[in-house]
Amino acid sequence: QVQLVESGGGQVQTGGSLRLSCAASGRTFSSYRMGWFRQAPGKERDFVAAITWNAGNTYYVDSVKGRFTISRDNAKNTVTLQMNSLKPEDTAVYYCALQMLGRPDYDHWGQGTQVTVSS
């Protein structure tokens, strides 16, 4: 089993920055990739960014390209999402997720952390 714990959410004004972290514990050696998703009130949960655990390949939704950066620290089993130039439409609960090797999709989720961007 794997446990994921997010931290770093908060409230910031438009144009500000926040840094989210996700600490993974448990069977992390079987990890394939980790990602960040977000869910705004009344909307579905959407993909934001992902990184493969070994190669470090990164993927982003178009709306955050150039503003968000995902990175990982394999030694500390953490994934970070640096969010710059934040906009009100980035307001959401952000979730960290992990996909294990051999699994078809993300199968471990964190509890979520609130990000609020005020105009």
N, C-alpha and C positions, 0 to 999 in steps of 0.2 A: 504494500500500500504506500501511497504517497500523500503527503499533506502539503498544502499550499497556503501561505499566509501573506496577504498583501499589506502594504503600508505606504504612507506618503500622500494620501489624498488630502483634499482641503478646498479652500475657497481662494480664488485669485481673480484679479481684474483682467479684462481683455488685454491681450498682449503679454501677459505674465507667463511664468513658467512653473511647472511642478515636476517632481520626480517621483515616480511610483516604483516600488520594489516588491518583488515576490520571492519569498524564501521557501525553498522546497526541502522537504525532509522525507526520509524513508527510502524506498527503492529507486532513487533517482538515477542509478547507473543504467536503468532500462529506459531512460527517456529518449525520445526521438526529437521532439520539438516542444517549445513552449510559446504560448501566445497571450496576447491581451485582447479582450473583448470589452464592449461597453453596451450599456442599456440605458437609454433615456426614458423618462416617464411616458408610459403609454406606447412605447415602441418595442420592437423585437431586439434581442441581443445581436450586436453586429461585430464582425471581425475588425480589429484595429491594426495589429502587427503581430509578427511571429518570427522566431529564430530557431534554427535547428541546433540541437544541443552540441553535436560534435563539430560540424563544419562551420557553424556560425552564419549560415545563409539567412538573409533577412527578407521579410515580405511586409508590405504596408498597403493599407487601403489608400486609394488615391487622395482622399480628403486630408490625410495627415502627412503625406510625403513632403519632405523638406522641412517639416515642423517637429515631428516626433522621431526619436531614435531608440531602437530597442537594442539591448546588449545583454551579455550574460557573463557570469563569473563562475566557471565550472568548479573552481576550488571551493567556492563558498555556496555553491548550489543556489545562486540567485539570478534573477532576471530583472532588468531595470528598464523602465520606459521613461525616457526624458522627453518632456512635453514642453515645447517652446511656442511662442506666438499663439497662445491659447485664445480661442474664440468662444462666444456663448454657446454655439452649437456643439462644442466639445463637452458640455455639461452632461454627466451621466454617472452611473455606477460602473466602475471599471473592474473587470474580473481577470484574474490570471488563470491560465489553463495549461494543462500538460497532456501531451499525447505520448503514450508509451510505444516502444518498438513493437511492430507487428499489429498494432491496433489501427482500425480504419479512421479514427477521429479522436478528438480530445476527449479524455475520459476521467480527468481529475480537474476539479475547479476549486478556486479559493472562495472566500466568503464575500468578496467585493469591497471596494473602497470608493467613497463618494468624491467626485470632482465637480466643483461648481465654478463656473466662469461668469462673472458679472460684467455687464456692459457699462 
